[in-house]
Amino acid sequence: MSTFVIIGAGSGLGIAAARRFGREGFDVALISRVQDHVSQLASELTKEGITAGGFAADVLDRESLGAALDEVARELGPIEVLQYSPVPQREFLRPVLETDVADLGAAMEFSTLGLATVIPHVLPGMRRLGHGTILLVNGSSAARPNGTVAGTSVAFAAESAYGRMLHEALAVENIHVGQMIVPGAIGGGDPLYDPAALADRLWTAHASQGDFRTTVGA
């Protein structure tokens, strides 16, 4: 059985994506900073008949993040699909003139360097399986810089560029990287951004193994 991993698992899109992939037969690993939180989410999925586990790790702590991924592979099996979607911290969402070097550095650690930390821990399993998918979930500032949220504008753009380069390098190995850009509030009442609808799009991105970017909404 293959494993679907969510980094930045929450009670909105995270658990919706877990349910979507779980229905397709995947075991699910939920990674977030608080063990009680991911344990509760995993318990909900288990009651629904999905094999799931919760693992605590902080994307800013490279050692703990790598260790969590290695533990997932040991307990649940090879990681076939990874969703990288940690929620940005508040200091990354300030106007550009209020954003300093430390803020930008932290945003890059959170997005691009966190993703770079993950890659060496998931590629070996994907290569053994002969296929795999890495899914990035970002806001609109990944595609269009927004001076009111300078940290994410810089970091998401860098993450997007890194993801595209990974896709170009790994597609020949049947390992694909895709990005879903969500320009609206997830779960805010618009059916386009309903967590279940977005989870369906993530599943389609995995199943189609298509181009790098999947854009949701206008």
C-alpha positions as CSV (number, residue, x, y, z in Angstrom):
1,M,0.0,0.0,0.0
2,S,1.3,3.5,-0.9
3,T,1.2,6.5,1.4
4,F,-0.1,10.0,1.0
5,V,1.6,12.6,3.2
6,I,0.3,16.1,4.0
7,I,2.8,18.6,5.5
8,G,0.8,21.3,7.2
9,A,-2.3,19.1,7.8
10,G,-5.3,21.0,9.1
11,S,-9.0,20.6,9.6
12,G,-9.9,22.3,6.3
13,L,-8.1,21.3,3.1
14,G,-5.7,19.0,4.9
15,I,-8.3,16.5,6.1
16,A,-10.4,16.9,2.9
17,A,-7.4,15.9,0.8
18,A,-6.7,13.0,3.3
19,R,-10.3,11.8,2.8
20,R,-10.0,12.1,-1.0
21,F,-6.8,10.1,-1.3
22,G,-7.9,7.7,1.4
23,R,-11.0,6.8,-0.7
24,E,-8.6,5.9,-3.4
25,G,-6.9,3.4,-1.2
26,F,-3.9,5.4,0.1
27,D,-2.7,5.2,3.7
28,V,-2.5,8.8,5.1
29,A,0.2,10.5,7.1
30,L,-0.7,13.9,8.6
31,I,2.2,16.2,9.7
32,S,1.9,19.4,11.7
33,R,3.5,21.0,14.7
34,V,1.1,19.8,17.4
35,Q,0.9,16.1,18.0
36,D,-2.5,16.2,19.6
37,H,-3.9,18.0,16.6
38,V,-2.7,15.5,14.0
39,S,-3.6,12.6,16.3
40,Q,-7.2,13.9,16.4
41,L,-7.4,14.2,12.6
42,A,-5.9,10.7,12.2
43,S,-8.5,9.4,14.6
44,E,-11.3,10.9,12.6
45,L,-10.0,9.3,9.4
46,T,-9.5,5.9,11.1
47,K,-13.2,5.9,12.2
48,E,-14.0,6.4,8.5
49,G,-12.0,3.3,7.5
50,I,-8.9,5.1,6.3
51,T,-5.5,4.0,7.7
52,A,-4.0,7.1,9.0
53,G,-1.3,8.4,11.4
54,G,-0.4,11.7,12.9
55,F,3.3,12.9,13.2
56,A,4.5,16.0,14.8
57,A,7.2,18.2,13.1
58,D,7.9,21.8,12.4
59,V,8.9,22.8,8.8
60,L,11.4,25.3,10.4
61,D,13.1,22.4,12.2
62,R,14.8,20.4,9.4
63,E,15.9,17.6,11.6
64,S,12.4,17.0,13.0
65,L,10.8,17.3,9.6
66,G,13.2,14.7,8.0
67,A,12.8,12.4,11.0
68,A,9.0,12.5,10.7
69,L,9.1,11.6,7.0
70,D,11.4,8.7,7.7
71,E,9.1,7.5,10.5
72,V,6.1,7.7,8.1
73,A,7.9,5.5,5.5
74,R,8.8,3.0,8.2
75,E,5.3,2.8,9.7
76,L,3.1,3.2,6.6
77,G,5.2,2.3,3.7
78,P,6.7,4.2,0.7
79,I,5.6,7.8,0.2
80,E,3.9,8.0,-3.2
81,V,2.3,11.4,-3.0
82,L,3.4,14.4,-0.9
83,Q,1.3,17.5,-0.4
84,Y,3.4,20.4,0.9
85,S,1.0,23.0,2.3
86,P,2.1,24.5,5.6
87,V,0.0,27.6,6.5
88,P,2.1,30.9,6.3
89,Q,2.9,32.6,9.6
90,R,1.5,36.1,10.3
91,E,4.9,37.9,9.9
92,F,5.0,36.8,6.3
93,L,1.9,38.7,5.5
94,R,3.0,42.3,6.1
95,P,3.5,45.1,3.5
96,V,6.8,45.2,1.7
97,L,8.1,48.3,3.5
98,E,7.4,46.7,6.9
99,T,9.1,43.5,6.0
100,D,12.7,43.2,7.0
101,V,15.6,40.8,6.2
102,A,14.7,38.4,9.0
103,D,11.1,38.2,7.9
104,L,12.1,37.4,4.3
105,G,14.6,34.8,5.5
106,A,12.0,33.1,7.7
107,A,9.5,33.1,4.8
108,M,12.1,31.4,2.6
109,E,12.9,28.9,5.3
110,F,9.2,28.1,5.7
111,S,8.4,27.7,2.0
112,T,11.4,27.0,-0.3
113,L,13.9,25.6,2.2
114,G,11.3,23.5,4.0
115,L,10.4,21.9,0.6
116,A,14.1,21.4,-0.1
117,T,14.4,19.6,3.2
118,V,11.6,17.2,2.3
119,I,12.8,16.1,-1.2
120,P,15.7,13.8,-0.1
121,H,13.4,12.0,2.3
122,V,10.6,11.3,-0.3
123,L,12.5,10.6,-3.5
124,P,14.0,7.3,-2.5
125,G,10.6,5.7,-1.9
126,M,9.1,7.2,-5.1
127,R,12.0,5.9,-7.1
128,R,11.5,2.4,-5.6
129,L,7.9,2.6,-6.6
130,G,8.7,3.8,-10.0
131,H,6.4,6.8,-9.8
132,G,5.3,9.6,-7.5
133,T,3.8,13.1,-7.1
134,I,4.7,16.2,-5.2
135,L,1.9,18.7,-4.8
136,L,2.5,22.3,-3.7
137,V,-0.4,24.4,-2.4
138,N,0.0,28.2,-2.5
139,G,-1.9,31.4,-2.6
140,S,-2.1,33.8,-5.6
141,S,1.1,35.6,-4.6
142,A,3.0,32.6,-5.9
143,A,2.1,33.8,-9.4
144,R,1.4,37.6,-8.9
145,P,3.6,39.5,-6.4
146,N,1.5,41.4,-3.9
147,G,3.2,44.2,-1.9
148,T,0.7,43.8,1.0
149,V,2.0,40.3,1.7
150,A,5.7,40.6,0.8
151,G,7.0,37.5,2.6
152,T,4.7,35.1,0.8
153,S,5.1,36.9,-2.5
154,V,8.9,36.3,-2.4
155,A,8.9,32.9,-0.8
156,F,6.0,31.4,-2.8
157,A,7.5,32.6,-6.0
158,A,10.8,30.9,-5.1
159,E,9.0,27.7,-4.1
160,S,7.1,27.8,-7.4
161,A,10.3,28.2,-9.4
162,Y,12.0,25.4,-7.4
163,G,9.0,23.1,-7.9
164,R,9.0,23.7,-11.7
165,M,12.7,22.9,-11.9
166,L,12.1,19.7,-9.9
167,H,9.3,18.7,-12.2
168,E,11.5,19.2,-15.3
169,A,14.3,17.2,-13.7
170,L,12.1,14.3,-12.3
171,A,9.4,13.8,-15.0
172,V,11.7,11.5,-16.9
173,E,11.6,9.2,-13.8
174,N,7.8,9.3,-13.7
175,I,7.9,11.6,-10.7
176,H,5.8,14.7,-11.2
177,V,5.6,18.0,-9.3
178,G,2.4,20.1,-9.5
179,Q,1.2,23.3,-7.9
180,M,-2.3,24.4,-7.0
181,I,-2.7,28.1,-6.6
182,V,-5.8,29.1,-4.5
183,P,-6.5,32.8,-4.9
184,G,-9.5,32.8,-2.5
185,A,-10.3,31.9,1.1
186,I,-10.5,28.2,1.5
187,G,-13.8,27.3,3.1
188,G,-15.0,30.9,3.0
189,G,-18.3,30.1,1.3
190,D,-17.3,30.1,-2.3
191,P,-17.9,26.6,-3.7
192,L,-14.9,27.0,-5.9
193,Y,-12.7,27.1,-2.8
194,D,-14.6,24.5,-0.8
195,P,-12.1,22.1,0.8
196,A,-13.7,19.0,-0.8
197,A,-13.6,20.7,-4.3
198,L,-10.0,21.6,-3.9
199,A,-9.1,18.1,-2.7
200,D,-10.7,16.8,-5.9
201,R,-8.4,19.1,-7.9
202,L,-5.4,17.8,-6.0
203,W,-6.5,14.2,-6.8
204,T,-6.9,15.1,-10.5
205,A,-3.4,16.8,-10.5
206,H,-1.9,13.5,-9.2
207,A,-3.9,11.2,-11.4
208,S,-3.3,13.2,-14.6
209,Q,0.4,13.7,-14.1
210,G,0.1,16.8,-16.2
211,D,1.8,20.2,-16.5
212,F,3.5,21.8,-13.5
213,R,0.9,24.3,-12.5
214,T,-2.8,23.8,-11.7
215,T,-4.6,27.2,-11.1
216,V,-7.8,27.3,-9.2
217,G,-10.1,30.3,-10.0
218,A,-9.5,33.4,-11.9
